[in-house]
Amino acid sequence: MHWTRGETLGKGGFGFVSIAKTHQESHLPPLVAVKSAKLSESGSLSKEKELLDKFQNCPSILRCFGDDVTTENNEKLYNILLEYASGGCLVDRIHLKGLPENIVSRYTKSILKALIHIHKFGYVHCDVKPHNVLLVGDDQDAKLADFGSCKCWRDDIGKSCDFRGTVIYAAPESISRQEYVPESDVWALGCTVLQMLTGKSPWVIDRKTMEAKDVLFKIGCSNDIPEIQRHKISKEAKDFLKKCLVKDPRARWTADMLLDHPFLKMADHHLTARNRSHHHVSTRRLSHGIHSLVPHCFHVPKVHAFGSAISLNNDGAT
């Protein structure tokens, strides 16, 4: 082994994630995240590794450094070694009043680049949400992660399949018809951007009066969309959201189209300002010694099943 397992950072249906310290001769970063499952139950994790290898040329997707099998406590484990997200996951950074628009613009542009990349390969992520966007490195770059629900949409055209993803971010066609197309990721992106901007769940759900079936009908079958107008955000941000949150996927903008939207120009301005200050920040850090990486979080969200029982968590998401 070229790494030593540390504390557990999170658990999910696939297994668990640990932080790990790598050995100097491994030529890996000092810290990595190791996603592990019992070897006998590692099919999903092995598939995710294959997809990460396929998507490895995109800097906006969490990097995979390889895989191995270990024997720990008399049990064989299959492991994939991933880029460590020192900044944790995006959902933990969203405050009650939301994030500044220039930051949201930067994160959104990065997520879009990841989606464009996987869509070109014929895949749909199927579970875009703030929990699956990780913040990596000193610059806290946003990277799309958790490809456990990812599927090749071209293979399933006209076929019905099981629901995958998280209901509160799911596109209407994914709930009503279990249909997953690239534009389904765009709807989920819109929900994610709305939550970044406002600090609130994309859907207002009254848990006292609404049952699971009511939530599913509201998202999948009604004419309702997440509320945009009532929020105090820029006209560019509102227009971006309106291009994402369209009920008919055929009328929804694609990820390629959205990359040229005026709302993302803020990301370019932020990047220019950040580059101007980068030299000063680096000099300051060197004068105070080596910047240490402290474990913050590595969120491992569960994929919620579509069925008769759907629970709502604390922020109203299913």
FENLIN-V865272 format. One record per pair of residues at least 24 apart in sequence whose C-alpha atoms are under 8 Angstrom apart, sorted by the first residue. I is the first residue (numbers start at 1). J is the second residue. Records with the same first field share a line. If there is no record, write none. Layout:
I=J ; J
//
This chain:
1=70
2=26
5=34
9=297 ; 298 ; 299
10=298 ; 299 ; 300
11=300 ; 301
12=300 ; 301 ; 302
13=302 ; 303
14=41 ; 42 ; 44 ; 45
16=300
17=298 ; 300
19=84 ; 295
28=65
31=84 ; 293
32=81 ; 82 ; 83 ; 84
33=81 ; 82 ; 83 ; 84 ; 85
34=79 ; 80 ; 81 ; 82
35=79 ; 80 ; 81 ; 82
36=77 ; 78 ; 79 ; 80
37=77 ; 78 ; 79
38=75 ; 76 ; 77 ; 78
39=69 ; 76 ; 77 ; 78
42=78
44=148
45=80 ; 148
47=148
48=146 ; 147 ; 148
49=80
51=147
52=147
55=117 ; 118
58=113 ; 114 ; 117
59=114 ; 143
60=110 ; 111 ; 113 ; 114 ; 141 ; 142 ; 143 ; 144
61=114 ; 143 ; 144 ; 145
62=134 ; 143 ; 144 ; 145
83=136
84=136
85=134 ; 135 ; 136 ; 137 ; 297 ; 298
86=135 ; 136 ; 137 ; 293 ; 294 ; 295 ; 296 ; 297
87=134 ; 135 ; 136 ; 137 ; 140 ; 296 ; 297
88=134 ; 135 ; 136 ; 296 ; 297 ; 298 ; 299
89=130 ; 131 ; 132 ; 133 ; 134 ; 135 ; 297 ; 298 ; 299
90=130 ; 131 ; 132 ; 133 ; 134 ; 135 ; 142
91=130 ; 131 ; 133
94=195 ; 196 ; 199
95=199
96=198 ; 199 ; 200
97=197 ; 198 ; 199 ; 200
98=195 ; 196 ; 197 ; 198 ; 199 ; 200
99=196 ; 197 ; 198 ; 199
100=197
101=197 ; 266
102=266 ; 267 ; 270
103=267 ; 270
104=193 ; 196 ; 197
105=263 ; 264 ; 265 ; 266 ; 267
106=264 ; 266 ; 267 ; 268 ; 270 ; 271
107=141 ; 142
108=193 ; 264
109=259 ; 264 ; 267
110=141 ; 142 ; 143
111=142 ; 143 ; 144
112=255 ; 256 ; 258 ; 259
113=255 ; 259
114=143 ; 144
115=185 ; 255
116=255 ; 256
119=182
122=152 ; 153 ; 154
123=150 ; 151 ; 152 ; 153 ; 154 ; 182
124=150 ; 151 ; 152 ; 153 ; 180 ; 181 ; 182 ; 184 ; 185
125=149 ; 150 ; 151 ; 185
126=150 ; 151 ; 164 ; 165 ; 170 ; 180 ; 184 ; 185
127=164 ; 165 ; 166 ; 169 ; 170 ; 185 ; 188
128=165 ; 169 ; 185 ; 188 ; 189 ; 192
129=169 ; 188 ; 189 ; 191 ; 192
130=192
131=299 ; 300 ; 301
132=299 ; 300 ; 301
134=298
146=300
149=303
153=180 ; 181 ; 182
162=306
163=305 ; 306
164=303 ; 304 ; 305 ; 306
165=303 ; 304 ; 305
166=303 ; 304 ; 305 ; 318
167=216 ; 304 ; 306 ; 317 ; 318
168=202 ; 203 ; 219 ; 317 ; 318
169=202
171=219 ; 220 ; 247
172=219 ; 220 ; 221 ; 247
173=220 ; 249
174=220
175=216 ; 219 ; 220
176=220 ; 221
182=254
183=249 ; 250 ; 252 ; 253 ; 254 ; 255
184=249
186=244 ; 245 ; 252 ; 253 ; 254 ; 255
187=244 ; 245 ; 246
189=244
190=240 ; 241 ; 244 ; 245
191=226 ; 245
193=241
194=228 ; 241
197=233
198=231
200=315
201=315 ; 316 ; 317
202=226 ; 227
203=227 ; 316
204=316
205=316
207=312 ; 316
212=308 ; 309 ; 310 ; 311
213=308
223=247
236=262 ; 263
237=263
//
